[in-house]
Amino acid sequence: MSDRDGTNDGTEFDDDFDTGLLEEELRQAAAVLDPLPPALLQSAVDAYALHDLDARVAELTFDSLVDAIPVRGATDAPRMLTFTAGEVTLDVEVTAQGLIGQVLPPRPARIELLGGPHPTAALIADDMGRFTADTAPSGPFALRLRTGDDVVVTEWLRA
């Protein structure tokens, strides 16, 4: 700003000052001095992939870890999950060997198994809505269901 006598008090930027160049130099310095961990970058990319304005969030309505009555003598019982979004229900059984699930009402669908920094696995539901995955999720996971123009994403859970 200019003082009353017309001198510059140093708070204005020089017209020749390139803020874009300064920003780029600061980005490069941060990349060298404090690099972004690859797992964090992948998690951010995966989280952004969930940003789908048309997607409905399927609410967890049943989890056998919380809602089921324990059975005496049962060891390594599968985890049963039920998600609901409007008229769509997704039943999933999680075992050490993988996933088994069904979309209700039955219909063909494409299901994506989302798992944090791990790559997304694509699964195909048959005409009866059934699908399987050969690997069990490890860590946080969610499912994204696509049937035609309808997109439903489940809540994130820990395996």
N, C-alpha and C positions, 0 to 999 in steps of 0.2 A: 504494500500500500504506500501511497505517496504521502509524505508529511505535508503540512500546510505550506512549507517553504519550497515544495516541489522535489525534494530529495526522496530517494527510495529507501525504505527501512529494511529491505531484504526479505519481506514476506511474499512478494510476488515472484512467480517463476519467470525466468527469462524466456522470451518467445522462441528462442532457438533450442530450448531444452526438450529432449525427446523422451517422453514418459514411457513410450512403448519399448525403447531400447533399455531403459532402466528396468522395466518389468521383466524383460527377457533375461537380462543379466542376473537378476535376483532369482529367477526360476532355475537358471543353470547352476548358480551357487547352491541353492537348496538341494538340487538333484545330486550334487557332489558331496555336500556336507551332511545332509540328512536324507538319504535316499528312501523312497517308498518301498516297504517290504513287498515282495511279489505276491504273497498270500493275501495281504491287505488289498492290493490292487485288484486281484481276482475276485475277492469278496465284494468290492465296490462294483465291479463290472457285473457280477451275478445279481447284486441287489438292484442295479439299474435295469437289468433284464426283466425283473419283476414289475417294473413300472409299465403297467398296461392299463390305460384308463378305462378300457371296456371290461376288464376282468372283475369278476365278483369274488369276494373272499368267502371260502367255505369254512364254516365254523366247526370246530371240533366238538362233536356232540357225544362221543363215547371214546374212552381210552381205558383199555383193560388194566393198565397200571394203576388207575385211580378208581374206576367205576366197578370193576369186576370183583366178585367174591372169590377169595383165594380157595384153591382146591388142595386138600391135603395130599401130599405125595407127588404133586405135579412139579416136575423140574424142567427148567428151560421152556416154559410155555410161551407160545407166540404172543406177540403184542397185537391186539385187535384195536383198530381205529375206525371211527366213522366220522365223516365230514359231511356237512349239509350246506347247500347254497340254493335256496328256493326249492324247486322241484328236483334238483340234482342231488343224489347221495353217492358218496364214494366210500366203499368199505375196503379196508386194507388190512392185511395180515403181514406183520413184519417178523421174520425169523432170522436166524443166523445165516441161513442159506439164501435169503433174498426176500422179495415181496410177492404177494399174491393179492389181487384185488378185483373189484367189480364195480362198474358204473351202473347206477340205477336211476331211472328206468334204463334197461339194457339198450345200448347203442354203440356203434363203432366210435372210437375216439383215439386221439393221440395224447399220451400222457408223458410229461417230462418229469424226471426225477431230478430235483435241484438239490445240490449238496455243498453249499459253501464254496471253498476254493477248488472243489473237484469238478470235472467236466459234467455237463448235463447228460443224463441217459434218456434216450427217447424210447418209449414203450408204445405198443399198438394194442388197443382193446378190440376184441373181435365183435361180431354182431350181437353177442350176448353180454357185451360190456366187460368181459374178463381180460385180465392182463397179468403178466408175470415179469419179474426181473431176477436175473441170476445172481446178482450181488446185493447184499444188504447195505442200506445206508449207514454211514459212520459219521457221527457228529450231527450237527443240525441239518435238517432236510425239509423239503416241502414238495408238493406235487402241483403241476400245472396241467389242467385238463382242457383240451380243445376239441369241441364237437361242432363242426361247421363254423358259424360265426360266434358261437358261445365260448367264452374263456372263463374258467374257474381256477383260482389259486387257493391252495390250502394254507392254513396257518403253519408257521415253522415249528418243528418239534425236534427234540434231541433223540437220536436213536438209542 
